Amino acid sequence: MADQKHPLCFVGFLLLLNLHGEHSMAKEVVPVGVVLDLNSPVGGVAERCMSMALSDFYAVNDDYNTRLALLTMDSGNDVIAAASAALDLMKNEEVHAIIGPQRSAQAKFVIELGRKAQVPIISFSATSPSLSPAQNPFFIRTALDDSAEVKAIAAIVKAYGWREIVLIYEDTDYGNGLIPYLMDAFEEIETRVPYRSAIPPSSNNIEIAKEIKRLKETNARIFLVHTTTSLGSKLFVLANNAGMMREGYAWIITEGLSALVDPLGPKVKESMQGVLGLRPYIPRSKQLEDFKRRWKRNLTLSKPNVKVTGLNLFGLWAYDTAWALAMAVEKAGTMHSGFLKKNASKSNVDLAALGISKTGQTLLDTILTTEFQGMSGKFHLIKGQLEPLAFEILNVIGETKRIIGYWTRQTGLSQELDDTGEVAYSISKVRLKQPIWPGDTTNQPAKLRIGVPVRKGSGEFLKVEWDPYTDKPIISGLSHDVFLAVLKALPFPLHYEFIPFMNKDRQSAGTYDELIYQIKLKKYDAVVGDTTIVANRSLYVDFTLPYSESGVSMVVLVKEEEKNNFWIFLKPLSLDMWLTTGAAFVITGLVIWVLEHRINSEFRGPPDQQLGMIFWFSFSTMVFAHRERMVSNWSRFVMIIWFFVVLILTQSYTASLASMLTVQRLQPTFVDVKEIRSNGYFVGYQSNSFVKGLLIKQFNFNESKLKPYSTPEEYHEALLKGINNGGVAAIFDEIPYIKLFLAKYCSKYTMVGPTYKTDGFGFVSLSLSLPLLFIFELTT
């Protein structure tokens, strides 16, 4: 096929002869090769657009001395065929330039031939960044480099707050060339690429379906597709069949697919509903509108063996390419030029016999400096290729597409542009118009699935209620408020939905450990609630910095208040102290009697009177009520010491008794964990909490002695019953919960014992790349 010229090979030249008659016979005909896949939407449209471009150009510039003759060869999708066609055109037709080939993989070989023969290779469709005009001096790209759209794609991803995206691309030069640029752009906006799917273009439906199944198993929701239309069409049909084009998913397609959405069949378009696309913005102009009308009018005149569909972006670039080449040929003055032959060969494809173009360098330099206002906008090459003016963002809806916004390098995303490609002044504060997502919904896909615990008590931290009208969960509490405060600090919107961790009866579906493990199972993206940062949980999830007090302690019942006891006056002194004090009274009285009764008549008398004197004298000294006069100095010395002792004793007793009667004294029933454990008393803990494992492993409690409770009321009831009535000796829980309990029952209980350190409450995710966790690290 490659060694046979297409029937339209001299269509440009013959058309010119018919249009201009004898005057045109004096014009210099300049042969130009064209290598395209004429059975593709791009190739068929491009060939006709170039033919119309030459007709329009010479109709306007009838006085030009040169006329381009397009020698078209069909290369199909074959790299070897494209290289053979290009070699044949250079060697045997001595073309001054080659427009094409169509695909990036084909262009790689043809560019080398152009460099060897010094023939400019001009492509309007080989957009892979791996083909650089800077590295290939005889290569010109009259199209946009695919890497030009990378910043716009990243801006869309950032605008919607997507932190993970999966790349699906064609495993060719076209597909692989863009991936490094995408990875760098996503890294800048801190968006992860957890999976990359490279699909060979030769893959059949079964192979593509297997890859789609793998993608679905990753639980990914955001996809970027960078493929040609042939592979992309099959991909979206199969993705739709797999249930991946429903609500909750988002798909973005790059320029190569977006520019060719219109020619796609109804089944493919139906499978692409809600897809976002990105393509270069084409400024509106009268010239373009006239061309579109002529295109539609002449569409029925297409040759039956040439596949021509609706006008597309590549057709406009092909039109401008032919126009630019016609201008450059005239300006360069390439008349009567040929090739310098290295050696003779009869083979049409003998690479060694390939000559060198005499005017290739001149024509190349002229094309690079050519400027004009073309169908696709201003034709101005910078470093050998077009520079983007702006990109438009489209949304596939029904049989059509809707433009929801634009992106420019200077202003970023906007809703409107004027005819010159500048941002309109009256744009909305919202960066893009509301798209319709897959599943025919306006609800933004890829919401973070945030699990929340369902529990009876401690609603102050997190409470799940149900709206009686919508039957949707209503979340409240401190954890929820902290989460909302973090969202306000985010520099991008974060869309989420709360999913209660519950069973069909709307009760808790398991422990906190089981809730957190759902993240590893990828049923949740994060957990927001009163989840404690524990070392064993960190083995499979990541936590934020804590936002609460930390630690585990125990709460016990306090003893009955002593001021209500009739015998409280005995409490200031212990039994031993009372006995010692009584003995001191008796001994002091006896010592005074011994010292005084021989010399002091007041201490004499009958034995019973003397015995009464001994007891009476010491006690009367407490209130200085004794009437007996002491004569002995030794007695006075003893009384001085005794008065000092009595003063200290009475003052201490008075202070202790006053404290007991006026100050509330909370005496815990238990203060030692070892006492509770050794006596085999029951203890309570918060149900579904990690505290159970802590009691067994750290405090060495027997599991049979543990009782779970859910609410502060259950704590209160269990502690009131006590150890003898089916209750518990103590409740072990985290300090934030204990403080809430004590705030409600402050007069009956107290927190005692050692505190087992934990790291407090935190939010949970499988990866710290989650935006919530990232910004939490910055704002905490």
C-alpha angles and dihedrals in degrees: 000000000000094000093054120082117230115251088247094055093120096029093121094050096044091047090053091051091053093047100045104029120195093351089065093054089076093057122104111245112220114197116222123184123227121196114187143145096247094189093062126085090245097047098045094047093043094053093053092044091054091049091051090046093057091046091051093043097052092041087061096036101040091150095064115117096218134066125193118228113200113216102196124197126182112231098173114200093312121117093202092049091052092050092047092049092050092048091050092050093050097043103038105022096033091217117193093220140357123227107209155327100213103221131054094233090054093045092059091068097036091052089058090052090049091051091050093048094034090235116146112245108207117190127182095180110035095096103160113130088223087075103072122181087206090063095037108052096193095047121098124183113203089186137063122283109243090236089067090076096050095089090049091051091049090050091055093048091049093046091058093043096239110165098182130043133173120220119220113185143159114264094234136094087272093055101035095047094069099046099083090052092049092049092052092047093050091047090056091056091041095244115148125224102207095174138021121198116201111189120191112232090234092061115126125219094268093054093046091048090054091052091048089052090054090050091051091051090058088065088228116158105184121065134179114202121201108174141116119268095258094057095033092054092056092043096057095045091053093043089054090050089052092055095250096122094068134099114307096040131096127195129191123191125199129232096277092063098030093057091056102043093111098062093050117113124256093255092054093046090049089055092050098056111144095016117144117222136189127209138155116279115246111204114232115248139162089243091057094047091051091049092051091053091050090047093055091046094051097040092094090056092067118126112261093235094050118082108224121170135165120324114273140181094267089055090056091049089049090051092052091045093057091045092050092047092050090052093047094048091054093046094046093051097224096170119143093005128138143157132300104234119224096191139339123262133164093210116102092213102039103135093193090060093055111124131208122257114243095211102029095107093046092049091047093053091047094051091050091057097043116116133178142135105270137183092270094044133273113356105219122142120212116190090348100309143068120275119222120252096189141321126235122215116219133192119209107229123167112316093334140049131241125213108229100175151326139247129211129177091237101047106018118214122006138159100232141030129188123234092275094056095255122132111267117241097231098059121146122250086240106088097218135020117255109278126208106240129208109290091043093271138129091213107113112247129231094044113178108259101224117190118212126191120246114215140150102233139041095046087165088079101037130349128181117203132165128239107236092214104041097022088223123138119265113205124201140156140085095299090052092049092050089050092053091048090055091050090056089057093054115107090216136042116270118200118202145155129212115233115191114224096233145126128241090281090056092248126129111291094212148311127324089256089057090047093053092045088062086074091060088048086053094235088120130030093206143352122230117191145072092322115155121226103240127172098235091052090054089066091080106015138040126236133208122232110288120268099191143051114280138219143074122247140154134256122208139180117267122231122258112282111266098215089074090060117100091215094053090116088071093053100079090071128044122234092258091052092050091051093046091049092050091050090050090055093052095044093048092050091048093050092051091048092051091051097044111032094078096051103023120066092201089070094053132087141088116346094251090051091049091050091051089049091056093054096037098049097058095045093045091056090067090072096023090245099135117118098192116110118223119221104177119083089215089059090051090051091052090049092052090057091043093050089053092051092047091050093053092044096050095045093050093046092049093049094048094048092047090051091051092050098045109027123064109238115199108203112186117225089223131021103167126069090203091059091053093047096044092050091050095238121165119250131194134223139180111278117246090015130128087237090088091063090045092055092050099043104031104028096032096230119164109247090230089065094058124096123189121221131180111194137043088244090059090049089052095049094047094050093046091054089055130192096310101049104051095279132111137262094225144356118230116206144134116289096246090057092044091053090052089050094049091048088061099039101025099148098053106044142039138194113243143156132050122326118235106214122236130166098249131237121328141164117258136220139158091242136022088226086082103114093228092058094041095054091041088061089055099044100042 
